[in-house]
């Protein structure tokens, strides 16, 4: 989920402004961990589970939520939701297609072709506002433009909790890594933490 791996870059810039890849040697797995195979990653996509980025149990909420599906061509089709602000409520939706290469999920960053939409209080923002928000996203991702981002996923004792390792053009980028809690899409879902004032506010459910 490349979108998930780069969410922190997008968020940091938005908050400030809102009222085939090189093969890296895998890191040694933590004791008791299992590195997910390509088939296991595809199986999760077939289940269409929700991937919660940086889950916090206190409010049952996430930094971002991504729905991952398996596209007919075998790629992973992803839609990530961010809650930029909950007063007023501004949400961002980012789309992405990634390829499963061996036991990694990889894609070349091309911001110009990345689907994005923005909703304010349940209604699409104006064309001008959407263009401005998209420009902010593009600026925050400039460091990755044209580079290949790959993710590997590791599972420990809890089957629905994963951690990732991320490489950019074959070099490890720990600053882009996060952990995920998986949850079925037909259940109660997760809350989302507002990126504006997120230390004070409880996550809003989607």
Number of C-alpha atoms within 10 A of each C-alpha: 27 21 23 25 22 19 23 18 17 17 21 14 16 20 15 10 10 12 9 12 16 13 13 14 10 12 9 7 12 11 7 9 16 14 19 16 17 17 12 13 19 20 14 16 21 14 13 21 21 25 28 29 25 17 24 16 8 8 16 17 23 25 24 29 28 25 22 24 22 20 15 8 8 14 19 24 21 22 21 23 22 23 28 26 22 21 12 10 15 22 22 19 17 18 17 23 22 23 19 19 16 11 17 21 22 26 23 20 22 16 19 11 9 14 12 19 16 24 16 17 13 10 11 14 17 12 10 9 12 17 15 12 20 21 14 17 20 19 15 20 18 15 11 17 16 13 16 19 31 33 23 23 24 19 18 16 10 9 10 13 18 24 19 19 21 27 23 22 19 16 14 19 15 12 12 20 20 20 18 22 21 21 18 14 14 9 9 10 18 23 22 29 28 27 23 21 14 16 9 9 13 17 22 17 15 11
